[in-house]
Amino acid sequence: MQAIKYQVVGEEDYAFVITIDSSGEFSVSSGTYTSEPPRNGRLSADQEDAIVSAIHTLGIPDEHPMPEGAADAFEAKLIIGEGSDALVYPFWEGALEEDSKLLKLVRLLELL
């Protein structure tokens, strides 16, 4: 399993962060910076298989830059891997409507 970090930052200190380490341990922080404590757990074999499969299907993601005039949109970043081998993929949340492979991976992460 590759390490994964998915984060979304929006208005009024909203932040949503999911991290999964290489052993399948995960942490989910949602809401504002002052809301609920993070949820922690371990991926089941089925969850890990589904996420790994979605990563392989996604491959090298298409670029989805934030369009002009979308200043209020939520910005997201997906990091797959660690260190110099990590794939860092910033995008805006509207890209999920345009990229079904990216949407599938993000929805699997959001189910944690």
C-alpha positions in Angstrom: 0.0 0.0 0.0 1.3 3.4 -0.9 0.9 6.3 1.6 -2.0 8.7 0.6 -2.9 12.1 1.7 -6.1 13.8 0.4 -7.0 17.3 1.6 -9.6 19.9 0.8 -9.4 23.5 2.0 -12.2 25.9 1.7 -13.8 29.0 3.1 -14.1 29.9 6.8 -11.2 27.6 8.0 -12.9 24.5 6.5 -10.4 21.6 6.1 -10.9 18.0 5.4 -7.8 15.7 5.5 -7.5 12.0 5.1 -4.1 10.3 5.6 -3.3 6.7 5.0 0.1 5.3 5.8 1.9 2.4 4.1 0.6 -0.1 6.6 -3.1 0.9 6.1 -3.5 3.0 9.2 -5.7 6.0 8.5 -6.8 9.3 10.1 -9.7 11.5 9.0 -10.0 15.1 10.1 -13.1 16.9 9.0 -14.9 20.2 9.4 -13.2 23.3 10.7 -9.9 23.3 12.5 -11.6 23.5 15.9 -14.3 20.9 15.4 -14.3 17.1 16.1 -11.1 15.2 16.8 -9.7 13.0 14.0 -11.2 9.5 13.4 -8.5 6.8 13.2 -8.6 3.2 12.0 -7.1 0.6 9.8 -8.2 -0.3 6.3 -9.9 -3.6 5.8 -8.5 -5.9 3.1 -11.5 -5.0 0.9 -11.0 -1.2 1.4 -7.3 -1.5 0.7 -7.9 -3.5 -2.5 -10.5 -1.0 -3.7 -8.2 2.0 -3.1 -5.2 0.4 -4.7 -7.3 -0.6 -7.7 -8.7 2.9 -8.0 -5.1 4.3 -7.9 -4.0 2.0 -10.7 -7.1 2.9 -12.8 -6.4 6.6 -12.2 -2.8 6.3 -13.4 -1.3 9.7 -14.0 -4.2 12.1 -13.5 -5.2 14.7 -16.0 -4.6 18.3 -14.9 -7.6 20.1 -13.6 -6.5 23.7 -12.8 -9.0 26.0 -11.1 -10.9 28.0 -13.7 -10.8 31.8 -13.8 -13.5 33.3 -11.6 -13.7 30.2 -9.3 -12.0 32.0 -6.4 -14.6 30.6 -3.9 -14.1 27.0 -5.0 -12.7 24.4 -2.7 -9.1 23.5 -3.5 -8.0 19.9 -3.1 -4.7 18.0 -3.2 -4.0 14.3 -3.6 -0.6 13.0 -2.7 0.2 9.4 -3.5 3.4 7.9 -2.2 6.1 9.5 -0.1 9.2 11.6 -0.5 10.7 12.2 -3.9 8.6 9.4 -5.4 5.3 11.0 -4.4 2.8 12.1 -7.0 1.4 15.5 -5.9 -1.8 16.4 -7.6 -3.6 19.7 -6.8 -7.0 20.2 -8.3 -10.3 22.0 -7.7 -13.3 20.1 -6.5 -15.2 20.8 -9.6 -12.8 18.5 -11.4 -14.5 15.6 -9.8 -17.5 16.1 -12.1 -15.1 15.9 -15.1 -12.9 13.0 -14.1 -14.7 9.8 -13.2 -11.5 8.0 -12.3 -10.5 10.7 -9.8 -14.0 10.8 -8.5 -14.0 7.1 -7.8 -10.8 7.3 -5.7 -11.9 10.4 -3.8 -15.2 8.8 -2.9 -13.5 5.6 -1.6 -11.3 7.8 0.6 -14.3 9.9 1.8 -16.1 6.7 2.9 -13.4 6.1 5.6 
